[in-house]
């Protein structure tokens, strides 16, 4: 490159140095613009927090952007050295490996996320939303009317079905329910999820985990508002004198009654579906150890001996010794016959309740099956545990057990109170068993009574 004055248009003209430098000429009075160096080297750009400096006119190659057309005096573009652009924080370096929003990879990734999101939403239960309260609806197969009846016990505003309308709000999509009695919650949720508008709304939603809100709306007709409360009361008078609108009252007939107070009167009816109380199962939870099987076998041997050829019945009692911490049997004096036995307990030596506990009564049914007769029901009204043993003439007799709770009887499994009735066996035995699906060919196990499936067979 020839060395020349950078501003060619001013060649041959005299420069006014004083006008340029404000009257102060540079040292030597020569050309203030030195010629460009012989070898062009891209300057080292130092990235600092200071704004970039304006290029000096002594370096024309930096003052001209790379995108502009090269002046005629410059060498051709292909022979010019590459121009190094400064790197700043505002100018990110593009990477070829990063997919754009429109790339197939990115679209597939977003579609997979959407499918996973939809699958999770399908499994989420719908949510009952009313007056700021939200509760998961466990049984989505209910109709909206059935849900209203279920929630009316808690939300008295829902008492009047004709005053309640329903809507479903799901990811910004609202559907009004036109037929509450014939439309299930699950069907409405599924219909929204399968609609194109739901997918579009889900893509644009900020959160990808919306709730399917089931909302009742009540049109109030009353001016006065009674307290939306309910309570449990021991008597009808106590319920009437309370400020509760719904009152649950137990009755002497063994049923639970519901009293509801309205502006038109007082309603009382049996409560058929009780959801206000904890479910209670009848049964027996022993506080003492299990009765040893050896003791049961001794009693069975005694019964077989008394039965003889005449099929006589017999009776025994099982006691718990608090001091010695063991069970033992007591056989009182008794008069036996084929169909009954009468025991005399007047001189029982174990009436000391400070040491002994009468734990169970047990009697035999000789060669008959094990069952509790009407005579047994009259005799076993005291709260306690009772056994009957039958089919003593078989190698494996059967035994039944029950409890009496002040005259109310509940049959229980004997293994709850007798040890050794359910021994462990190798787990691989189960793999050898195949159950027929055809009920006509099903053969019941020989140890289960066909007439009385609840009977348990024990080894003598």
C-alpha positions in Angstrom: 0.0 0.0 0.0 1.5 3.4 -0.9 1.9 6.0 1.8 -0.4 8.9 1.1 -2.5 11.6 2.7 -5.7 10.0 4.1 -8.0 12.7 2.8 -7.5 12.7 -0.9 -10.2 15.3 -1.7 -8.1 17.9 0.0 -4.9 17.3 -2.0 -3.3 20.4 -3.3 -5.2 22.7 -1.0 -3.7 24.4 2.0 -5.1 23.4 5.3 -5.9 26.0 7.9 -4.0 24.6 10.8 -5.0 27.4 13.1 -8.7 26.9 12.4 -8.3 23.2 13.2 -6.3 23.4 16.4 -7.7 26.6 17.7 -4.6 28.7 17.0 -2.1 26.2 18.5 -0.1 24.5 15.9 1.5 21.1 16.7 5.2 20.8 17.3 7.2 21.1 14.2 4.3 22.6 12.2 4.1 19.5 10.0 1.2 17.2 9.0 -0.7 16.4 12.2 -2.1 13.2 10.7 0.6 10.6 10.5 0.5 8.1 7.7 -0.9 4.6 8.3 1.7 2.0 9.3 3.1 -0.3 6.6 1.7 -3.5 8.2 -1.9 -3.5 9.1 -2.6 -5.5 12.4 -6.0 -5.8 13.9 -5.9 -3.8 17.1 -6.3 -5.7 20.4 -9.7 -4.8 21.8 -9.8 -4.5 25.5 -13.3 -5.1 26.9 -13.9 -2.7 29.7 -16.9 -1.0 31.4 -16.0 2.2 29.6 -17.8 3.1 26.3 -15.8 2.4 23.2 -13.6 5.2 21.9 -14.1 6.7 18.5 -11.4 5.3 16.0 -8.7 7.8 15.1 -8.6 9.0 11.5 -5.1 7.6 11.2 -6.6 4.1 10.9 -9.1 4.3 8.1 -9.7 0.5 8.0 -11.3 0.6 11.4 -13.4 3.6 10.7 -15.2 1.9 7.8 -17.7 -0.8 8.8 -17.3 -4.2 7.2 -20.8 -4.0 5.7 -20.1 -0.8 3.7 -18.7 -0.7 0.2 -14.9 -0.5 0.0 -13.7 2.8 -1.5 -12.1 2.5 -5.0 -8.7 3.3 -3.5 -8.8 0.3 -1.2 -7.7 -3.1 -2.3 -10.4 -5.6 -3.3 -12.6 -7.1 -0.5 -11.2 -10.6 -1.0 -7.7 -9.5 -0.4 -8.5 -7.3 2.6 -7.6 -8.8 6.1 -10.6 -9.8 8.2 -12.0 -7.1 10.4 -12.3 -8.0 14.1 -15.5 -6.9 15.6 -15.5 -5.9 19.3 -17.4 -8.3 21.6 -19.8 -6.7 24.1 -22.3 -8.0 26.6 -25.2 -6.7 24.4 -24.1 -8.7 21.4 -24.5 -12.5 22.2 -22.5 -14.9 20.0 -24.9 -17.1 17.9 -24.4 -20.8 18.3 -25.3 -23.1 15.4 -26.1 -26.0 17.7 -28.9 -24.2 19.6 -32.3 -25.0 18.1 -34.7 -22.2 17.3 -38.3 -22.1 18.5 -39.4 -23.3 15.1 -37.0 -26.3 14.9 -38.5 -29.8 14.7 -36.5 -30.8 17.8 -37.9 -27.9 19.8 -41.4 -28.6 18.6 -41.1 -32.3 19.5 -39.8 -31.4 22.9 -42.7 -29.0 23.6 -45.2 -31.6 22.3 -43.9 -34.3 24.7 -44.1 -31.9 27.6 -47.7 -31.1 26.6 -48.6 -34.9 26.4 -47.1 -35.5 29.8 -49.0 -32.5 31.2 -52.3 -33.8 29.7 -51.8 -37.3 31.1 -51.2 -35.8 34.6 -54.4 -33.7 34.3 -56.4 -36.7 33.2 -55.5 -38.5 36.4 -56.2 -35.5 38.7 -59.5 -35.6 40.5 -62.0 -32.7 39.9 -62.3 -30.1 42.7 -65.5 -29.0 44.3 -65.3 -25.3 44.8 -67.8 -23.4 46.9 -67.6 -20.3 49.1 -63.8 -20.3 49.1 -63.6 -24.0 50.1 -62.0 -26.5 47.8 -62.3 -30.3 48.2 -61.2 -33.1 45.9 -64.1 -35.1 44.4 -63.1 -38.7 45.0 -66.0 -40.2 43.1 -66.2 -38.4 39.7 -68.9 -40.9 38.5 -71.5 -38.9 40.5 -73.9 -36.7 38.7 -74.0 -33.1 39.6 -77.3 -33.6 41.4 -75.8 -36.5 43.4 -72.9 -34.3 44.4 -75.3 -31.6 45.5 -77.2 -34.0 47.8 -73.9 -35.3 49.2 -72.6 -31.7 50.0 -76.0 -30.5 51.3 -75.2 -31.9 54.8 -72.2 -29.5 55.0 -73.4 -26.6 52.9 -77.1 -25.9 53.7 -77.3 -23.5 50.8 -77.4 -26.5 48.5 -80.6 -27.9 50.1 -82.9 -26.7 47.4 -81.9 -28.4 44.2 -84.1 -26.1 42.0 -82.1 -23.1 43.3 -78.7 -24.6 42.4 -77.0 -24.4 39.0 -73.6 -25.8 38.1 -70.7 -24.9 36.0 -67.2 -26.3 35.3 -64.2 -24.0 35.0 -61.2 -25.7 33.6 -58.1 -23.9 32.3 -60.1 -20.8 31.5 -62.8 -22.8 29.7 -66.3 -22.5 31.4 -69.1 -25.0 30.7 -72.6 -24.6 32.2 -74.4 -27.8 33.1 -77.8 -28.0 31.5 -78.8 -31.4 32.9 -77.4 -31.9 36.5 -79.4 -35.1 37.0 -78.1 -36.8 33.9 -74.6 -35.5 33.5 -71.7 -37.0 35.4 -68.7 -35.0 36.6 -66.3 -37.4 34.9 -68.0 -37.1 31.5 -67.9 -33.3 31.6 -64.2 -33.2 32.6 -63.3 -35.6 29.8 -65.3 -33.7 27.2 -63.4 -30.5 28.0 -60.0 -32.3 28.0 -60.7 -33.8 24.6 -61.7 -30.5 23.0 -59.2 -28.5 20.8 -59.8 -25.3 22.7 -58.6 -27.0 25.9 -55.2 -27.9 24.2 -54.9 -24.4 22.9 -55.7 -22.9 26.4 -53.2 -25.3 28.0 -50.4 -24.2 25.7 -51.0 -20.5 26.5 -51.6 -21.0 30.3 -49.0 -19.7 32.7 -49.3 -22.8 34.9 -49.5 -26.3 33.4 -51.4 -27.8 36.3 -54.8 -26.2 36.4 -57.7 -27.6 38.5 -61.0 -28.8 37.1 -63.3 -26.7 39.3 -66.8 -27.8 39.8 -68.8 -24.8 41.0 -72.4 -24.7 42.3 -74.3 -21.4 42.2 -77.1 -20.7 44.5 -79.9 -18.1 44.0 -81.1 -17.2 47.5 -84.8 -16.6 48.0 -84.8 -16.0 51.8 -84.2 -12.6 53.4 -83.3 -14.1 56.8 -80.3 -16.4 57.0 -80.2 -19.1 59.6 -76.9 -20.4 60.9 -75.5 -23.0 58.4 -74.6 -25.4 61.3 -75.4 -28.9 62.4 -74.9 -30.8 65.6 -75.5 -34.1 67.5 -77.9 -34.2 70.4 -79.0 -36.8 72.9 -82.6 -35.8 73.0 -85.2 -34.2 70.7 -85.7 -31.3 73.2 -82.0 -30.5 73.2 -82.0 -30.4 69.4 -85.1 -28.1 69.2 -83.7 -25.7 71.7 -80.4 -25.3 69.8 -79.5 -22.9 67.1 -78.5 -25.7 64.7 -80.5 -26.2 61.5 -79.6 -29.9 61.1 -79.7 -32.1 64.2 -78.8 -35.8 64.5 -80.6 -37.6 67.3 -80.3 -41.3 68.3 -83.5 -43.2 69.0 -84.5 -46.0 71.2 -85.3 -48.1 68.2 -81.6 -48.2 67.4 -81.8 -45.8 64.5 -80.4 -42.3 63.9 -82.8 -39.6 63.1 -82.3 -36.2 61.4 -84.2 -33.1 62.4 -84.1 -30.2 60.0 -85.5 -26.7 60.8 -86.9 -24.6 58.0 -89.1 -21.6 57.7 -92.1 -23.7 56.9 -91.7 -26.2 59.7 -89.6 -28.9 61.4 -88.8 -32.1 59.6 -87.8 -35.4 61.3 -86.9 -38.6 59.4 -84.6 -41.6 59.8 -81.1 -40.9 58.6 -80.5 -43.6 56.0 -77.0 -42.6 54.9 -74.9 -41.4 57.8 -71.6 -39.7 56.9 -71.2 -37.7 60.0 -69.8 -40.4 62.2 -66.8 -42.7 61.9 -67.5 -46.2 60.5 -67.6 -48.8 63.2 -67.1 -52.5 62.6 -68.5 -55.1 65.0 -65.9 -57.6 66.4 -63.6 -58.5 69.2 -60.1 -57.3 70.0 -58.6 -59.6 72.7 -56.6 -58.1 75.5 -55.1 -61.4 76.6 -52.9 -63.9 74.7 -54.3 -66.5 72.3 -55.7 -69.6 73.8 -53.1 -72.4 73.5 -54.1 -75.1 70.9 -53.0 -77.8 73.4 -55.8 -76.7 75.8 -58.4 -76.8 73.0 -57.3 -80.3 72.1 -57.7 -81.4 75.7 -61.2 -80.1 75.8 -62.1 -81.7 72.4 -60.8 -85.1 73.7 -63.0 -84.7 76.8 -66.0 -83.9 74.6 -65.4 -87.0 72.4 -65.2 -89.1 75.5 -68.5 -87.9 76.9 -70.2 -88.1 73.5 -69.6 -91.9 73.3 -72.2 -93.8 71.2 -75.1 -91.8 72.6 -74.1 -88.4 71.1 -74.1 -86.6 74.5 -73.1 -83.0 74.7 -70.7 -81.6 77.3 -69.6 -78.2 78.7 -66.3 -76.6 79.8 -65.1 -73.1 80.9 -61.8 -71.4 80.0 -60.2 -69.2 82.7 -57.2 -66.8 82.8 -55.0 -66.9 85.9 -53.7 -63.3 86.5 -51.1 -64.5 88.9 -49.6 -67.4 86.8 -50.4 -65.7 83.5 -51.9 -68.7 81.8 -55.1 -70.2 80.5 -56.7 -73.3 82.0 -60.0 -75.2 81.7 -62.6 -75.9 84.3 -65.2 -78.6 83.9 -68.1 -78.1 86.3 -70.6 -80.7 87.5 -73.2 -81.2 84.7 -76.1 -83.2 83.5 -75.6 -84.2 79.8 -78.0 -85.4 77.1 -78.0 -85.7 73.4 -79.5 -82.3 72.7 -78.6 -80.2 75.8 -76.4 -80.0 78.9 -77.0 -78.3 82.2 -74.0 -77.2 84.3 -74.0 -76.4 88.0 -71.7 -73.5 88.8 -72.7 -73.0 92.4 -69.5 -74.3 93.9 -67.0 -73.0 91.3 -63.7 -72.5 93.0 -62.6 -69.7 90.6 -65.1 -67.0 91.4 -62.3 -64.8 92.8 -62.2 -62.0 90.3 -59.1 -60.5 91.8 -57.1 -63.5 90.4 -59.2 -65.3 87.8 -61.0 -64.1 84.7 -63.8 -66.2 83.1 -62.6 -65.9 79.5 -64.9 -68.2 77.4 -67.6 -70.8 77.5 -67.2 -73.9 75.2 -69.7 -76.7 74.6 -70.0 -79.6 72.1 -72.6 -80.5 69.5 -71.5 -84.2 69.4 -71.8 -85.4 65.8 -73.9 -82.4 64.7 -72.4 -79.5 62.9 -71.2 -76.5 64.9 -73.9 -73.8 65.3 -75.4 -71.7 68.1 -79.0 -72.7 68.9 -81.9 -70.7 70.2 -81.2 -72.2 73.6 -77.6 -70.9 73.3 -78.9 -67.4 72.5 -80.9 -67.4 75.7 -78.0 -68.6 77.9 -75.2 -66.5 76.3 -76.6 -63.0 76.7 -73.8 -61.9 79.1 -70.9 -60.0 77.5 -68.3 -62.6 76.8 -66.7 -65.1 74.3 -68.4 -68.3 73.3 -67.4 -71.5 71.4 -69.3 -74.5 70.0 -67.6 -77.6 68.6 -69.3 -80.0 66.2 -68.8 -83.1 64.1 -66.7 -84.7 66.9 -67.0 -88.0 65.1 -64.8 -86.7 62.2 -61.1 -86.8 62.2 -61.2 -83.0 61.9 -64.0 -81.5 63.9 -65.2 -77.9 63.3 -65.6 -75.0 65.7 -67.4 -71.7 65.7 -66.9 -68.7 67.8 -68.9 -65.6 68.6 -69.1 -62.7 71.0 -72.0 -61.4 73.0 -72.2 -57.7 73.6 -75.0 -57.5 76.2 -77.1 -59.9 74.1 -76.1 -58.7 70.6 -74.2 -61.5 68.9 -71.3 -61.2 66.4 -69.6 -64.2 64.9 -65.8 -64.0 64.8 -63.1 -66.2 63.3 -61.7 -68.6 65.9 -58.1 -67.9 64.9 -58.6 -64.4 66.5 -58.5 -66.0 69.9 -57.0 -69.5 69.4 -53.4 -70.1 68.4 -52.2 -72.5 65.8 -55.3 -72.5 63.5 -53.4 -70.7 60.7 -49.9 -72.2 60.4 -47.4 -70.8 57.9 -46.6 -72.8 54.7 -44.1 -72.3 51.9 -45.1 -69.5 49.6 -44.3 -71.6 46.5 -47.3 -73.8 47.2 -49.5 -71.0 45.9 -47.9 -71.2 42.5 -49.1 -74.7 42.1 -52.8 -73.7 42.3 -54.9 -72.8 39.3 -58.6 -71.7 39.8 -61.1 -72.7 37.2 -63.1 -69.8 35.7 -66.1 -71.9 34.9 -68.4 -71.7 38.0 -70.2 -74.9 37.0 -67.0 -76.9 37.3 -65.9 -75.2 40.6 -65.4 -77.8 43.4 -65.4 -76.3 46.9 -62.6 -77.4 49.2 -63.5 -80.4 51.4 -62.8 -78.6 54.6 -65.3 -75.8 54.0 -68.9 -76.5 55.1 -71.4 -76.0 52.2 -74.3 -75.4 54.5 -72.4 -73.0 56.7 -69.3 -71.4 55.0 -68.3 -69.5 58.2 -67.4 -72.7 60.0 -63.8 -73.4 60.7 -62.2 -76.8 60.7 -59.5 -77.5 63.2 -57.2 -80.4 63.9 -58.0 -82.4 67.0 
